Amino acid sequence: MAATATKVSIRPLHDRVIVSRIEEGEQKVGGISIPVSANEKTQQGNVIAVGKGKLEEDGEVTPLDVKEGVTILFGKYSGQEIKLDGDEYLIMREDEVLAVVEGSTNGGAKKKK
């Protein structure tokens, strides 16, 4: 499955997924405004492409649980950052995904640019 929601056409291999981080807005803590640039990068994102599945030792391919269009949570140091056509993405193995946000289909989430 190639990424269709973006201008980049890319298909990750095997059990890898391509993720676009969700941008967080400016936070206010006790009346003090903290700019986005001072915050750590968010640990959630939208899956924009998935591989065909994990290749098992017996040669069978196990499909991924993660699907395109869902919002996921991942660890702070998960994945490898890549840049394609000026946009930043993460590419990671499915086992680095910590959770899927239920009922998510990119509704209202902002892609980080």
ABEGO torsion letter per residue (X at the ends): XBBAABABBBBBBEABBBBBBBBBBBBBBGGBBBBAAABBBBABBBBABBBAEBBBAAGBBBBBABBBGBBBBBBAABEBBBBBGGBBBBBBBAAABABBBBGBAGBGBBBBX
